[in-house]
Amino acid sequence: MTSGPAENEHPAPVALVAFGGWGDAGDAASAVADHLLQTYPCEDIADLDEEDWFDYQTTRPLTALVEEGGERELTWPAISVSVAHLPQIDVVTVTGPEPNLRWRTLSAMIVAILQEAGVERAVVLGSMLANTPHTRPFPVSGSPLTALQARELGAEVSEYEGPTGITGVMTQALLAAGIDTTALWVAVPHYVSEPPQPKASLALARRVEALLDLRADWQSFVVDTAAWENGVDELVRADEDIAQYVQMLESEKDATEEPEASGEAIAAEFERFLRRRDDKK
């Protein structure tokens, strides 16, 4: 008897690119990739730690004590390519500080590694400081996205033009290589921008799930988000000026939310909930 393709054949791996630094406000983007590596079995594919990529006066190596006698070790900045083995799919992650030099050469090298791993789809993550209140859903924008994709994701189509970082360069390199790629950016409140930013990370994680057709355990982000919101609420209540500023941001945010857009967002979120529920059956 001739058998056809296995119904449960493992799909092609997907990629998640999240550099630290300029495009990672509050470490919100890199935390998503780090979470997958910490939650699921993983292995290293490559460490790109050559001196070609970094200016060590800008991105300095780290020193740490390893023994009580004072012996130290150095950790040099590196771009790490790893793979996290989720139950239904492998996720190849690209993490590390934003490089200082030779972005085009490095991007081409990373693309080659991802192609060799069989990656066909990728998401590049970023986070930015913005005038967004911590009490409202954090806006997420993406590019390239159609209007329909944006509605389904509960995201906005990015219309940004201007200076970019390694995230923008990496996105274009992936697209030029024929890898289906979307860049996602989440807004982080500028008045409370210190890491961690679990609410912003969770907003990105939910969109990553939809774009890459994966299901992951984000429960720690959910729990940390509740604690983070409570902590920020306390800080805001303790400072009258900040409290008034947040109220102003809330009013501005609410005024720009059209009823039609809010209804579409609710419908899209309900559709995502139904898909997640069906996947668990």
C-alpha positions in Angstrom: 0.0 0.0 0.0 1.3 3.4 -0.9 1.1 6.0 1.8 0.7 9.7 1.2 2.3 12.6 3.2 1.9 12.2 7.0 -0.9 14.3 8.3 1.1 15.3 11.3 4.3 16.0 9.5 6.3 18.7 11.3 5.9 22.0 9.5 8.8 24.1 8.2 10.5 26.1 11.0 9.7 29.8 11.5 12.0 32.6 12.6 11.6 35.2 15.3 14.2 38.1 15.1 14.5 40.4 18.1 17.6 42.6 18.6 18.2 44.5 21.7 19.2 48.2 21.9 17.8 51.1 19.9 14.7 49.3 18.7 13.9 47.4 21.9 12.4 49.9 24.3 12.0 48.3 27.7 13.4 45.1 26.3 9.8 44.3 25.3 10.7 42.7 21.9 13.7 40.7 22.9 11.8 39.3 25.9 9.5 37.5 23.6 12.3 35.5 22.0 14.0 35.0 25.3 10.8 33.6 26.8 10.6 30.9 24.1 14.2 29.9 24.7 13.7 29.7 28.4 10.4 27.9 28.3 11.0 25.2 25.6 13.9 22.8 24.8 16.4 24.7 22.7 19.8 24.5 21.1 22.3 26.9 19.6 22.8 27.1 15.9 25.4 29.8 15.6 27.0 32.6 17.7 28.2 35.5 15.5 30.6 37.1 17.9 33.3 38.3 15.4 34.8 41.8 15.9 33.4 42.7 12.5 30.0 43.5 14.0 30.7 45.5 17.1 32.4 48.7 18.3 33.5 47.7 21.8 33.5 51.3 23.0 29.8 51.5 22.3 28.7 47.9 22.9 31.1 46.8 25.7 31.9 43.3 26.8 30.8 42.3 30.3 33.0 41.1 33.1 31.8 39.0 36.0 33.3 37.2 39.0 33.4 33.4 38.6 35.3 32.5 41.9 35.6 34.0 45.3 39.3 34.5 44.7 38.6 37.3 42.3 38.9 35.4 39.0 36.8 37.0 36.3 35.5 36.0 32.9 34.5 38.2 29.9 31.4 37.8 27.9 31.7 39.4 24.5 28.7 40.8 22.6 27.3 38.3 20.1 24.4 37.7 17.8 22.9 34.3 18.7 20.9 32.1 16.4 19.1 29.3 18.3 16.1 27.1 17.9 13.3 26.5 20.4 11.4 23.3 19.9 7.7 24.0 20.5 5.4 21.0 20.5 4.0 21.8 17.0 6.8 23.8 15.3 10.4 24.8 15.6 11.1 28.5 16.1 14.5 29.8 15.1 15.4 32.9 17.1 17.9 35.6 16.3 18.8 37.6 19.4 21.6 39.9 20.7 22.5 43.5 20.9 22.1 45.7 17.8 25.4 45.5 16.0 27.4 48.6 15.3 29.0 47.8 12.0 28.5 46.1 8.6 24.8 45.6 8.8 24.3 44.5 5.2 27.0 41.8 5.5 25.6 40.6 8.8 22.0 40.5 7.5 23.0 38.5 4.5 24.8 36.0 6.8 21.8 35.7 9.1 19.5 35.2 6.1 21.8 32.4 4.8 21.7 30.6 8.2 17.9 30.9 8.3 17.5 29.6 4.7 19.8 26.6 5.5 17.5 25.9 8.5 14.5 25.8 6.1 12.8 28.9 7.4 10.0 30.2 5.1 8.3 32.7 7.4 9.7 35.2 9.9 8.6 38.0 12.2 10.9 40.8 13.2 10.1 42.4 16.5 10.6 45.9 17.9 9.4 48.2 20.6 9.4 52.0 20.8 8.6 54.7 23.3 5.3 56.5 22.7 2.6 58.7 24.3 0.5 55.7 25.2 -1.2 55.3 28.6 -0.4 52.1 30.5 -4.1 51.6 31.3 -5.1 51.0 27.7 -4.1 48.2 25.2 -0.7 48.9 23.8 -0.8 49.8 20.1 0.9 47.4 17.7 1.9 48.4 14.2 3.2 46.2 11.4 4.8 46.3 7.9 4.2 44.9 5.4 0.5 44.3 6.3 -2.6 44.5 4.2 -5.7 46.2 5.7 -7.3 42.8 6.2 -4.2 41.3 7.9 -4.1 44.4 10.2 -7.7 44.0 11.1 -7.3 40.3 11.9 -4.2 41.0 14.0 -5.7 44.0 15.8 -2.8 46.0 14.6 -2.2 49.2 12.6 -0.5 49.3 9.2 2.8 51.2 9.8 3.3 54.3 7.7 6.6 55.2 9.3 9.3 56.8 7.2 12.7 57.9 8.6 15.8 56.5 10.3 15.8 52.8 11.0 17.9 50.3 12.8 19.0 46.7 12.3 15.3 45.6 12.5 14.5 47.6 9.4 17.6 46.3 7.6 16.9 42.7 8.6 13.3 42.9 7.5 14.2 44.1 4.0 17.0 41.4 3.7 14.5 38.7 4.6 11.9 39.9 2.2 14.5 40.3 -0.6 15.5 36.6 0.0 11.9 35.5 -0.5 11.1 34.8 3.1 7.6 35.8 4.1 8.3 38.4 6.7 6.5 41.0 8.8 7.9 43.5 11.2 5.9 44.2 14.3 6.3 47.2 16.7 4.7 47.8 20.0 4.3 51.1 21.8 5.7 51.4 25.3 4.7 54.2 27.7 7.6 56.6 27.8 6.9 57.6 31.4 7.4 54.1 32.6 9.8 52.6 30.1 12.2 50.6 32.3 12.3 46.8 31.7 10.6 44.5 32.1 7.6 45.4 30.0 5.4 42.3 30.2 2.3 44.0 28.8 4.1 45.1 25.7 5.7 41.7 25.3 2.4 40.0 25.6 0.9 42.3 22.9 3.7 41.2 20.5 3.4 37.6 21.5 -0.2 37.4 20.7 0.4 38.7 17.2 3.4 36.4 16.7 1.1 33.5 17.4 -1.3 34.6 14.7 1.3 35.4 12.1 3.4 32.3 12.5 0.6 29.8 13.3 2.1 28.7 16.6 0.8 28.2 20.1 3.0 29.0 23.0 2.7 29.3 26.8 2.7 33.0 27.6 1.2 32.6 31.1 4.1 34.2 32.8 3.6 37.3 30.7 -0.1 37.3 31.7 0.7 37.1 35.4 3.5 39.6 35.2 1.3 42.0 33.3 -1.3 42.1 36.1 1.4 42.8 38.7 3.1 45.4 36.4 -0.2 47.3 35.9 -0.9 47.3 39.7 2.6 48.5 40.4 2.4 51.4 37.8 -1.1 52.3 39.1 0.4 52.8 42.6 3.3 54.9 41.3 0.9 57.1 39.3 -1.4 57.6 42.3 1.5 58.8 44.4 2.4 61.6 41.9 -0.4 64.1 41.1 1.4 65.5 38.1 1.9 62.1 36.5 -1.7 61.1 37.4 -3.0 64.2 35.5 -0.7 63.4 32.6 -2.0 59.8 32.3 -5.5 61.1 32.4 -4.8 63.4 29.5 -3.3 60.5 27.5 -6.3 58.4 28.3 -8.6 61.1 27.1 -6.6 61.5 23.9 -6.6 57.8 23.3 -10.3 57.4 23.9 -11.1 60.3 21.7 -9.3 58.7 18.7 -11.0 55.3 19.1 -13.9 55.2 16.7 -16.8 52.9 17.6 -16.4 51.0 14.3 -12.7 50.4 14.9 -13.4 49.2 18.5 -16.0 46.8 17.2 -13.6 45.4 14.6 -10.9 44.9 17.2 -13.3 43.1 19.5 -14.5 40.8 16.7 -10.9 40.1 15.7 -9.9 39.2 19.2 -13.0 36.9 19.6 -12.0 35.1 16.4 -8.4 34.6 17.7 -9.9 33.2 20.9 -12.1 30.7 19.0 -9.0 29.6 17.0 -7.0 29.0 20.2 -9.9 27.1 21.7 -10.3 24.9 18.7 -6.5 24.2 18.6 -6.7 22.8 22.2 -9.5 20.3 21.3 
